Amino acid sequence: MPSRRRLFDEGVVDRDYLTDKNGEKAKKDFLSGKLGIYVADNANVDFLTTLRSTNKEATIAPMLMPKTEFGQYTIRMLNPLQMTTVVYAGSKDPAAAVKEIDFMISEKTWKTLKFGTENVHWKNDELGCPRPINPDLRKIEMNYNTDLYMSATTIDSKDVCNIPVVNKDIPYAEEWSKIKNETRDLYENPAVPLYTLTHNEHMPTLPADLLKINNDWTQQSKDLIAKTVVSGGSYTVDQAMNDLKSLKQKIGQNQTMDWYAKWYEQNKKNAFLTKDIYQFLAKK
């Protein structure tokens, strides 16, 4: 909390973050050079292009959360192993459903969905790998269908085609690619691990009563932390910590923690936990 308050007090982060619900103001301020730190979810090379249009000397550098007496952790990362497809247990013909899945994840199908029609949406490059063409046409005819091939691994049977290729015709593309790689190296480093039991998409589902308690805890604790950040010192970190402890006891959040602890003991051998994420990434 002290580091958050210092960033807020010094104007390094968006001072209107509590009312900036969709983050658009912070994004605008960052791209215009008024803001030093911004969480750029799902950004692409256009983000850097816009920044450079206002300041040709501007640079972007990925950063981690600050190190504290409790250690240093990563707050988020991409889920490297997702469940994308299920078959309803009561389906009339599960075998047919699996055949449909087999069709959707076949290389021919996912390539068609991802790249489109040869010589219309893509052509093979000198290595024999499909490369997009006709960007304006692709925006109209291809940009809507990402979810249709999300169940497939989209790993080409030709190894060389799995190596990312930077389109040097796009301004700043090479620089943006370098920023992305640096960011991934930072956030997928086991020395700075994810701070949770596992990725949130692999967390077990709480029973309804505990889910309400957990949601109440999450919102009310955020409010107390925000109060500390924006108070200008009138509401101290020590006061907030005491209030958080009292809140935890009052709403019964200890029950939730006990449930998670029990789940962990019962499932740690088979669950996909944080340590497994890094082991999985090391093998990719």
Order of alpha helices (4+ residues) and beta strands (2+ residues): alpha-alpha-alpha-alpha-alpha-beta-beta-alpha-alpha-alpha-alpha-alpha-alpha
